[in-house]
């Protein structure tokens, strides 16, 4: 995707606004300093992705969240908005990621290739930048196919928006000043096909994906229960399997392997090198996914949830 034009995020509050600044906390525009979540109206407007405190034509209400350790939030609290000079005018890019749920209840996650410059080695859903002229679903389906080779046929799935996540890399100031800044829209795709049939059609891109896994609801619930930035771990069920099945992608070939379940339950370390784990934004999206489907049993997430609209019609 290098060199491609990207859709930028604009913010509007109280009738005034403009392009979001790189390093500015987008979430902080809509919530109190001590909070990390807000409900906004979002949608495409004049070629950019607009977040507003009031509804506008074509907009959708959504939950916008940042992690408690968001670098932009902490820079703002210190009164230090310093970012690398060459990035200061870059703006905040709009991205889309898709949680693909098969008819069997399994959800697809991929492990990012170790050669990627942003979040290498982390487990995430397929996703990427929005390009001019694209709708949210178009971006999600394009990224799903580019990263996994999986093309969903029209009429085999429905979809809905889950929420918005403010993503900055590196994710903590202890690892350096921000170099990438996005607002990611998470979509839930509900597919009529079982995961076995979907997996048979997958041809992952090794430049993007080093492994993938179709995870069952109990594993998804355990992942969603972990909270990065918390001092204590959530109560994790003791009856989880010791390992989960994954497919490694290497040298143009795919092979079955086992991954310790504990790896997927890792939380983001506050200092030092990052570890293999599920990304913080993905955990946020999984919580919304499970709650919207009635699978999670975890109650409402922090800050509450704007009721989700029913799934969009068959695509």
N, C-alpha and C positions, 0 to 999 in steps of 0.2 A: 504494500500500500504506500510505499515511500513515494513522495512527490505528488500524490493525489490531492486535489482540493478537498478541504474538510469543512463541514458545517460547524459553525461556532455557536456557543451558548450566549444568549442575551438574557438579561434580568430586568424586570420592571416591578417597581413597588411604589405605591402611592401615585401611580400615573406617570412616573418618571423612570428612566433607566437607559440602558445601552449595553454594549458588549461587556461581558464579564471579563475582568482582568486576570491574567495569569497570576496565580499566587493569592488572589482574593478568595476568601471563603464564600462560595456561592450559597451554601446552606445558611451561613451567618447573615446573609442579606435578608432572610425571612424569619429568623428566630432570635431569641434572646441569647446573649453571649454565653450563658451557662448551659444552654440547650444545644442539642445536636440533631434536631429533627423538626421539620415543618411540612405542612400541606400546601402545595402550590398547584396552579393550573399550568399545564405544559402543552406544547405543540409546535408545529412548524409554522413560521410566519416570515414571509418575505425572504426566504432563503436561509434563515437561521432558526435555531431551536430556542424558543422563548419560554422562560419561566416567569410567572407573574403571580402577584398576590390576589388578583381577581380573574375571573373567567374571561376568555376572549373567543371569538368565533373559531370553532374547530378544536378547542382545547379540551384536555382531559384532566381531572383532579388526580393528583398522585402524591405519595409520600416521598419527600426528599430527605436524605439522611447523610451524615458524615460520621466517621469514627471519632471517639472522644480524643484521640491522639492526632487528629487531622493537622498536618503541618501548616496549612493556611490559617486554621483557627489559632494555633499557638503563636504563629508569627504576628497575627493581629493582636493577640493579648499582650505581646511584648512591645507592640508599637514598632515592630521591625518587619517591614514588608519586602525585605531584600530578596531578590531572585536574580539568577544569572542575567547579565545585561542583554545577552542575545535572545533571551526568552521573554523579556519584559513585555514586548508588544505582540506576543504570540496568541493571546487569548486562551479561552477554555474550549476544548473540542467536545463535540457531542458524539457519544458512542452508544452502541446497542449490543446487548448480550441476550442469548436465548436459553432458557431452561426447557429442554425438550423432554417431555414426559410421555413414555410409551403406554400403550393400553394395559401393560402388565404392572404399571405403577413405578417402573424404574425410570430414573432421571440420568441423563448423559452429562458427565463432567470430563474435561480434558486436562491433561497436564501440559503446561506451556513448555515449549522447547527451551533447553538451557542456553541457546545462542540468542534468544530474544533480549532486547535491551530493556524491556519493561516487565517486571514481575516474572522473571525466568523461573521455571520449576514449580510454579504454583498451580493448584487445581482450580479451574474456572469453567464456566460454560463457554461455548463458542461465541465469539463476538468481535467487534472492531469498530472502526470509525464510520460515521455517516458521511456520505458523499452528496454533493448538491443534486437536487432533483429526486432523491430517494425518500420514500416513506419508511417509517420505523420497521414495519414488517419486511419490507424489501431488503433492508440492511441485514436484519436477522437471518433471513433465508439465504442471502448471498454469503454471509460469513459462515453460516453452517455448512454450506456446500464447499466453500473455498478451504475451510480447515479440516473437514471430515470426509468430503466427497459425497455427503448425504444430501440428496435432493428429495424434498417432500412434494408429492403430487397434489395438485389442487383437489379439494374435496376430501382429503384424508386427515385434516386437522382443523382445530379451532384455536383461537389465541386470545390473550388478554394482556394488558399492561400490568406489571406487578408494582414497580416503584422505581425511584431514581436514587443513584448512589454517587456521591462526590468522591472521585478517585484521584489520588495524587501519588506520584512515584518520585523518589523513594517514599514509602508510606509513613516514615517517622523521621523527625528532624535529627535524631541521633545517627541517622545514616546519610545525612547530607541535605542540602536545600532542594526544593522541588525542581524536577526536570521535565515532568509530564503532568498535565492537569486535564481531567475529563469529568463530564457528568455522564454517567452510564444509565441508559434506560433498560431495565430488565423486562423481558417479555416471557410469558409462559405459553408454550406451544403444547397443546393436548392432542396427541396423535392417536389415530385409530389402530395403528399397527403395533404388534408386540416388539419388544426390544431385540429379540433374536432375528427377526426379519429385517429390522433397520440395520443392525450390526452387519448383516451379510452384505449390505450394499455400501458399507463405509470404505473409503479409501483415504485415510488421513494424510495430510500434508506434513511431511517430516520437518519442514522448516518452521511449522507452527506448533505442532503437537508431538510430544514425546511418548504419550500414553493416553488411553481413555478408559473409562469405566462406566458401566450401567449400574447405578447404585439403588438398592432396595430402600423402601420407606424407613425401616428401623435405623439404617445407617444415616439416611438423610436427616432424620429427627435428631440423632446424636450430634451430627455436625452442626445443625442449626442451633443446638443448645449451648454450644461453646461460644464464648464472647471474648473477642480480642480486646485487650485493654482493661479487663477485669482482674482484680487481684486473686479472686478465688474461681476455681473451675466449677462449671455446672455439674449437677448430678448426672453422670453418664450411666446408662443401663449396664448392668454387669453381664447380661446374657448376650451381648454382641459377639459375633464371631471374632476370632483372633486376627483373621486376615480377610481381605476382600479380593475378588477376582478382577484383574485389570488386563488390558492388552497393551503391551509395549510396542512402540513403533521405532524401528532402527534398521538402517541399511536397506531401506526399501521394502522391508518385511515386517509383518506383524506376528507377535507371539504371545501366548497366554502366560501370565505370571501372577504371583500373589503379593499383595501389599499389606503390611501390618495395618490393621484398622486404626491403631493409635496415631499413625502418620496423618490420617485425615482429620484427627481430632486435635492436632497441634494448634497452638495459638501463636500469634505473632510475637516474637521476642522483642523486648523493649530496647535491647542493645545487642551489638554484635551482628554477625551474619544472619540472614534470614534462614528459615528452614522450610522443608517441603511441607505444605499445608494447603488447606482450602482458603482461598482469599477471603478477606473480611467482607467485601461487598457480596461475594457469593453466599456467605452465611446469612446476610441480611435478606437476599433474594429467596433463599430456601425457606426462611421463616415465613415470609409473605406467601410463598407458594403453598406450604403445608397448611397455613391458616386458611387460605382462600379455598382449598380443597377439603378442609375439615379433617386433614390427616395428622396435624401436628399435636393437638391437645395441649398446646403451650400457652393459650390465652393470647391477648393482644400484645404486640411488641411495644417497646418503649415509645411513648408519645401517642399511642393509638393508631388506628388505621382508618383511612377514608374507605368506606365500603366499595368493594370492587364492582365494576359493571359486569353483567353476564358476558361469557365468552363471545367474541366476534363470530360472525357466520362462517360457514365452512369456506376454506380457501383452496 
